[in-house]
Amino acid sequence: MKAVAIISSGFGEVGNHELENKIVTIAKRAGIRVLGPNCLGVYDSKTGVDMLFLPETKVLTTGEEVVATPRPMLGNIAIVTQSGAFGVSALDYLAGRQIGVSKFVSFGNKCDVDEAEMLHYLLYDAETKVMLLYVEDIKSGRHFLNIAKEVSKKKPIVALKAGKTTAGARAAASHTGAMAGSDQIYDAVFVQTGVLRAKDMEEFFDAGKALAMQPPATGKNVGIITDAGGPGIMAADECELKGLFVKRFSEETVQKFEKLKREGKLPKFATNLNPVDITGSGTSEMFELATEILFEDPEICGILLLGLHHTPALQEDYIDRVAEVASKYDKPIVACDIGETEMALHTRFRFDKLGIPAYSSPEDAARAMNALVKYGLYLKKHSCLSDYLQSFLKNKKV
């Protein structure tokens, strides 16, 4: 198939629709598919195809060369974006967080190839497990609805829809010529098709990371384990605000924790009703034991683990011990460690490397779990959760 990517601007986004339509006419007559105009084209981390005209490095006025537009490592998250600038910012963000990508596609004004076609293509792309979609408008609404509905049953789509306000819609029109439309309609379409809508950039990336690393949840009940009371409360608040349930544990689970207290394996003053607060006296073994109990509880569908590294008794081996426990089960777990200095960065990086998505705030961790719950409920509603879980766990072991 003949194809062309047009990176030049000056078309529909500035009102020059006649020129843009002329391109479409010529391309159709010649049997050429068009990506763009006003786009960055394609980046494929596996094949090395790189259409980005932005240099990887820049030289500062001091003469020092620094990384400016990094190309992320190979991964399983695809980025499909109407905005080229947002797209490269996403590449920068993911590269900095050491999260890999499979494909990057910037389609700009989408005079021909649009987001629906890209989602359909990525459905059959073996390298892609999760799709991150940035859009300012969706022109082929019915086509998108049909495609997204089918794609979501096999692979999760996280969407960041910009142009929600009057000012945002006006900016979108001058940016890519987008007619942003009613935000309520987009909300309804995303719910109907199983597309998970992120409210901001941080939630967009956090959800994508969680869905790439962990299986979806089978229900809304979550359990929280923490060694710090305040962050545990913050996580519980955010979970409930998102519609998740942080219910009192079953009597059987409560008694398992009481037994650990009697045996001196948990502090007598630890709380164990949900959240489980092992307090600042928490050790690696305590986290391991508490995690195992919640994984064994059939009423708990997902686990938030907040292991603040600051406490004196906690050693970094708790990360490996928790990951070892998690590897035996098919329910999701997300982690949180608050801070931006060496130990916090190391802790989150280690969790990520072991397949447990880690975040820098309790709220981010709760929102990531919410994405896993919402996607699981969509799959459950369409009777394809079991098949998805089998496929996810099979690919995880490979």
N, C-alpha and C positions, 0 to 999 in steps of 0.2 A: 504493500500500500504506500502511495506517495503521501508525504506529510511535510508541513512546514510550521515552524514556530516564529511568530512575528513579535519581536521584543519592542519595536518602536511604538511610541505613544503618538498622540495627536489625532485620534480617531473618535469613536463614539463618546469617549469620556469628556471631550471638549465640545461636543455637539456636532462633530464632523461625521454624521451618520452616512452621508452619501458616499464618502470614501470607503468607509467600513463595509457598506453594502456592495460596493464595487469589488472589493476583495472576495467577498463571499461568492458573488456571481462568477468571477473568473476561476476561483478554486473549484467550484462545483462543476463547471464546464470541463475542467481539466482532470477531475477526479482526485483532487488534492484535499486532504483534511488539514484544517488550520487550528493551531493552538495560539490563542491571543486574539487580537494584538494587545500591546501594552502589558506584556508578561515577561517572566524570566525563563520560561521553558521548563526543562526537565533536569533532574539530578538523580542518578541511579547509583546507589552506594556499592552495589555488587559488580556491575559491568564497568563502572567508572565513567559512564556517559555524563557529561557535565556541561550544560548550556549556560550556567550562571556567568554573567559577564562581570561580576563583582570579584575583585582580587581577594585571595585568601589572606594576604598580609598587607599591612601598610607601614610606611616608614614615617616615624614621628619627626618633628622638627629637631629633636635631639640626635637624630640619626639612627635611633633604635628601631628595629623591625619588630612589629607585634602582629599577632593573629587578629584579623579584622572580620573576616567572613569564613569561619571554619566549615569544613565539610565533615559532618558527623560520621562515625564508624557505622559499619553494617549492623542493622537491627531489624525489628519487625513492625515498626510504626511507620505508616505512610502519611505524608502531608499533602493535602490537596487544597490549594489556596487561590482565591480570587485576587488577593493582594500580594504582589511580589515582595514588597518591603516587609510586610508581616511575615511572609514565608521565610526570608533569610534571617529575620529576627528569631523565628522558631528554630531554624537550623543552629543558630548561635547558642540559643538557650539549651537545646538538647545536647549539643556537643559539649557545652560547659558542664552539664549534669551527667555526662558520659552515658547518655541514652542514645542508642543507635536508631537509624532510620532505614527503611527499605527503598522507598521511592519518594521523590519530591516533585510535585507538579504545580506550576503556576500558570493559570489559564486566563488571567486578566479580564478583557472585555468579553471573552467567550463567544466570539462571532460564529463559531462552529462547534468545536469540542467543548462540552460543558461538564459540570460536576457529576451529573447522573452517569454519563459515559465513563468517567474516570472511576467512579465507585464500582460500576459493573466490571471494568477491567481488573480492578484490584481484588474483586471477589475471587478471581481465579489466579491471582498472583501468589505463588507458594511462599514468597518471602514476607508477605504482609499478613499480620494478625489483627492489627487495629488501624483504623483510619481516622485521622484528624482533619476535619473539614472547616475551613474558614470561608464564609460567604457573606456577600453584601446584599445579594438578591438571588432568587431562583426563578428563571424565566419559564422553563419547561416544567411547570408545576406537576401536571399529571404524570409525565414521564419520570420525574424525580420520585414522586410518591410510589410508583410501582417498583422502580429499581431499588430504592432505599429499603422498602418493606422486605424485599427478598434478601438483600445483602445483610441486613441486621440479624437475620435468622442464622447466619453463618459467621459473620464477623462484626464486632462492635464498631459503630460510627459515633464519634464525638464531634459535635458541631459548635462553632463559635459564630453566631450570627450578629454581625455589626449593622449599624444603621437602625437602632431601636428607637431613637428619639427623632424629633423633627430636625434638630441640628445634625444628628448623625446621618439621617437619610439624605439631607442636603449635601453633606460632605461625600457620601457614597456616590451620589449622582455625578459629582465633579471628579471623582477618583477613577471609577471604572464605568461610568455611565449607568450605574445600577439604579433601578427603581425599587427601593427597599420594601415598600408595601407594609401591610398591617403586621405588627409584631405578634398580635394574638393569633393570627392565622399561621404564622411560622411555628409558634408554640404548639398549636393543634396538630400541624403536619408532622412535627418531630415526634410528638407523643404517639401518633397513629402509626408511624413507621419504625418506631423503636430507636430513633436517633436520640442520643443523649445530649441535651443542650447544656453547654457550659455557660455560666453567667459572666465569666471574665477569663482573662488569659491564664491566670494561675490554675483555675479549676480545669481549664481546657487541657493543659499539660499533665496535671495531677491525675485526672481521670484516665487519660491515655496510657500513662505509665502503669496505673493499677490494673487496667484491663489487659495490658500486654503481659503482666507478670503473674497475675492471680486469676483463679477461676471465679466465675460469677457466683453470687450468693443465692441460696434457694429460698430465702425469706428475709424478713425485716428485723429479726431478733439479733442484736449484737451484744457481745460481751466485751468489757473493757478491763484491761490489766494495767496497773500503773504503780510506780514507786513514788509518785508525787500527787497529793490530793487535789491541789488546784487544777493542774492540767487535766486530771481525770474528770473533774466536774465540767471543765470547758468542753472536753470531748463529748460527754454525755449531753450537754446542752445543745451542741451543734447537731448531734445525731438526731435528737428529738425534733429540732427545728426543721430538719430535712425529712421528717416523717418516719425515721427509723425508731425501733423500740429498744429501750435499755431497761428491760424488766428485771425485777428481782429474780435471782436464780432459783431453779427448782430446789426443793428441800434436799433431794439427793445430792445435788452439787454443793449446796451450802454445807452439808455434813462432811463431804470430802475435804473441804477446806478446814472445817472444825477439827477433823482428824489430824491434819497436818499441824495445826496449832498445838494439839495435845502432844504430838510427837516432837515438838520443838523445831519442826521444819518450816514453820511460818511464825512470825512474831505473834504473840498472844493478842496484841493490840491491832493487828491487821484487820481491815474490814473486808467482808467477802459476800456482799449481797448484790453487787454490780453497781459501780465498778469494784473490782478487786484491788484494794490498795495495800500492797505489801510494805508500804512506808519507806522511809529513808534508810531503813535497816536491810533493805532488799539485797539479795545475793543472786548470782547466776543460777544457782540451783532452785531458788524460789521462783524465779521467772519460768524456768523450765517446767517445774511441777504445776504451776498455775496454768500455764499454756496448755499442758496435756489435759488437765481437767476440763477446760473449756472446749477443747477440740472433741473430747469424749461426750460432751453434753449434746444430745440430739436436738435440744430446743435452741441452741445457739447456732446461728447461720453464718456469722462472721466475727472476727476478733480484731479489736484495736489494742495494740500494745504500745504503751508509753514508757519507755525505759530511759529516764533521764540519767545521763552518764555521770552527773555531778556527785552523786552519793558515794561515800567512801568505800562501802563494801562491795559495790558492783564492779565486776571485771568484764572486759570486752568479750570474753568467751561466752557470755550469755547470748550473744547474737548467733553464734554457731549452734548452740544448744537449742535455742528456740527454732531455728531453721531446720534442724534435724527432726524435731517433733512435727513441725508443719509439713514436712515432706511425706509423712505417712497418711495425711488426710486430704480430702478434696474440698474443704471449705476455705474461704479466703481469710487472709490475715494481712493487716497493714501496720506499719510501725511509725513511731514518732520519737525524735530526739530534738529538744529545743536548744538552739545555740548556733553560732556561726564560726566558732574557733575550731582548732584542730581536732579535738576529740569528737565534737558533734559531727563535723564533716566526715570524719573517718567512720563513725558509727553508721550514719545514713548510707554512705558509700558501701560499707560492708553488707548491710541489709540488702541493698539493691543488687549487689553482685550475687547474693544467695537467693535472689528471686522474690524477696519480700520488699515491696515498695515502701520507702521511708520518706517522711515529710518533716518539715521544720516547725510545724505548729499542730496542736490538737485539732483545730478546725479543718486544716488541710487534710489530715488523716481521715477525719469523719466524712468529708466531702468525697474523698477517694472511695471510701467504703460505700457511700451512697450510690456512686456510679456502678459499683459491682452488684449492689442490691437491685437497682433499677433495671440493669441489663438482664440479671437473672430472672426477674419477674416477667420481663418481656418474653424471654425464651420459654419460660414456664407457661405463659398464657398461650403461646403458639405450639406447645407440646414438642419443643425441640431442645429443652434444657439438658436432658439426659445425653442426647447425641453430641451436643456441644461440649459437655463436660468430658465425655469419653475422648473426643478428639483433642481437647485442650491438654488433658493429662497424658495422652499418648505422645503428643508433640513435645511436652515438657520433659519426658523421659529420654527422648531421642538426643 
